Amino acid sequence: MLEFFHQLFDLEHFGDFVKTYENYIYIILFLVIFVETGLVIMPFLPGDSLLFTAGLFAASGELNITLLLGLLVIAAVLGDNVNYWIGRNIGLNVFNWKIKGRQLVKPVYLEKTEAFFEKNGVKAIIMARFVPFVRTFTPFAAGIGKMNYRKFFLFDVIGGFLWIFGLSLAGYFLGSIEWIKDNIEKVCLGIIFISVLPMIISFIRSKMGKKDV
């Protein structure tokens, strides 16, 4: 099992993974996106870089871009909706879940998400899709806050569509550039850095604000 996840997340050798699992790759990618967005205890999965890489391999004909986009949009929206209802029905009790005395969910992630909500309002549902960790906790926080479901669903579908199409098509259309094909790992690390940059800036600002007080 550990070897399976190592192969999946070793994006430099993603092509070998696609050849090994053939059509099952669509189910695997569906589950990864669903789990990252749907389970509040799994915020660390590499959604952004995985979407870009999948799009890149679709450009070479190894994956069907239409099928990929359709399935992953469904996975993203379905995952967020599951997470919303977990937050709405179970709520803060999730923070009491432990394995070997360690919390499965760290309260600090929810605090950061609530701050993100407070700053950006309802549009945070869309914007959060592009921020690791925050995208996992946003639907959960919306559920805890009992946000109007119709409003949540509308913004969630828009956000899911933009996230899946934006990153997958970026990989698809940039996949013809030789340097990108030869440096997949560097490109993915760059995507991860850009994704977490807003969180880094927010952290630095909060630290500087405390020093000024």
N, C-alpha and C positions, 0 to 999 in steps of 0.2 A: 504493500500500500504506500509506504514511504517513497519507494522507487517511482511509483506512478506519479505522485505529486511532484517529485523532483524533475521528472521528464516534462510534465505539463508546464511548470513554471520556469524551466530552463529555456527561455525564449529564443536563445541562440540556436537551439536544436529543435525548435518547434516543428520544422518540416519533417523530421524523423518521427515525431509523435503523431503527426497527421497521417503519415504513411502506415504506421503501426495500427492505428485504430480506424482508419478509413472513414466510413460514413458514421461510425459511432462518435466521431469527433464533434458532431453537431449536438448530440445529447450531452456530451461532457462539457462543452462550452455553455450550453443552456443551464446546466446544473451549477457551474461555477458562478455565473452571473446571478442566478436565482439565489444561491446561498449567500453570496456577498451582500446582496441587497435585502434578503429576506430574513436572515438570522443575525440578530444583534450581537451574538457572540463570535461572529466571523467577519470582522471588519478589515482584516489584513490581506485579503485576497487581491491579487494584482489586476483589477478590472480594466483600468485604463490601458496599460501596456499590452494586456492580452487582447483587447479589442483591436488595437492598432496592428498587432502582429497578425491576427486572424484576417484583417482586411488586406494586409500586405500579401499573405499567401493566397487570398482569393484573387488578387490581381494576376498571379502566375497561373491561375486555373486549377489550383489544388483544392480550392473550396468554392462553393457556389455563393456568390455575394448576395443574391436575392434571398435565398433560403437562410443564410447567415443573419442578415438584417432582420428578417421577419421573426425568426425564432428568438433572437436575443432581445428584441424590443418586448416581446411577450414575457420573456424571463425577467427582464428588468422591472416591468410594471407589476407582474405577478408577485415578485419578490418584495417590492416595496409595500404592496397591499397586505401581504402576510405580516410584514413587520409592523405596519400601522395597527393591525388588529391585535397583534401581540402586545403592543404598547397600550392599546385601549382596554384590553381585557385583563392583562397581567400586570402591566405598568411597572412601578418601581420595585415590585417583588423580584424582578429579574436580578437586581443587584445583591440579592441574598443567596443566589445560586453559587455554589462553591464546589471545587474538585480538589481534594487533598488540602482543604483549608484555604485555598486561594480563590478569590472571586473570579468568576468567568467573565464578568463585565465590569470595567472600571468606570466609576462615577464621573471621572474627569472628562471622558469622552462625551457624556451627556451634557456636562456643563459647557463644554466648547460648542456643542451643537445648539444649545439653548441661546448662547451668546450670538451665534451665527444667525439664528432665527430672529433674535431681538434687533439685530443690526439690519437685516435684509428683508424682514417681513415675509409675506406669503411667497414672494419670488425666490425665497431660500429653498423651496421645494425643487425648483428648477436648477438653481445655481449649485446646490449641494451635490448634484449628480457628478460634478467635475472635481469634487474635493474628497480624497480618500478619507476613510473613517467617518467623516461628517455625512457622507451619502448613506452610510449604513444606519447611523443614529437619527437622521432627520425624520424618516417615516415613523420610527419608534417614538420620538419626541412628539410628533404630530398626533399620534395615537394617545399618548399620555395626556396631552393637552386637550383631547377630544375635539380636535379641529374638525370643522364641517367636512363630512366625507366627500360630498360632491365636489367641493372646492379642492380638497386634497387630490382627488382622483384626476381632475382636469389638469392641474399643474404637474402632477406626477407623470401623466401620459406625455405631456409636452416635454418634460425634462428627460424622460426615458428615451423618447424619440431622438432628441437632440444629442444626447450622450452616445447612444449606440450608433446612430448614423454619422455623427461628427467624427468620432475616433476611428470607426471601422472604414469609413470612406476616405479618411485622411491616409490610412495605411494603404487602401486600395489604389488611390491615385498617385501616391508617392512611391508605391512599390516598384515603379519602373525606373526609379533613380538608382543607379548602380551602387553608389556609396551607401545608401540606406540598406539595400539588400545585403551588402557585405558587412554592415555594422549594426545588425539588429539589436544586439544587447546594449550598445551605447545609446542608440536612439530611444530604446525603452527606458533606460535609466534617466535620460533627459526628460521623457514624458512624466516619469514618476516625480522628478525634481520639480518640474513646472506645476504638477498637481498639488504638491505639498507646500509650494512656495507661499501661498496665502496664509497657511497655518504658521509657517516660520516667521513671516512678517508680523502676524498677530501676536505671536509669543514674544518677539523682540520688543514690540510696542508696549505690551503689558509689563514687561520687565523694566523698560525705561520709564514707564508711567509710575511704577512703584518707587523708583529711585528719586523721582521729582517730588514725591509726596513728603 
